[in-house]
């Protein structure tokens, strides 16, 4: 798994690629929670480069979403490939987090 963090005016984009599973989820969790702890509670997680996501990855996203919301922000998901999107839909993630076609759409949804 690789990540790239980019600060924007409305929030922070974390682009993730590779596999998000039991081995890599703790690293992603640390990155997300560190951003929130640093005062960046509006997060966009771009999953365009993720080819596999396990339940550990879903738990990581859910934990970060709850932490972001408890700190006055939110977590959006962007650029989901069809396989990962199917996992998100089956797990009910679409009902608790907003999913966007692109990171730009997701970051714009936070407003100015």
Secondary structure, DSSP 8 states (H G I E B T S, - for coil): -EEEEEE-SS-EEEEEEEEESTTTHHHHHHHHHHHHHTT--EEEEEEEEEEEE-HHHHHHHHHHHHHHHHTT-EEEEE---HHHHHHHHHTTGGGTSEEESSHHHHHHTT--
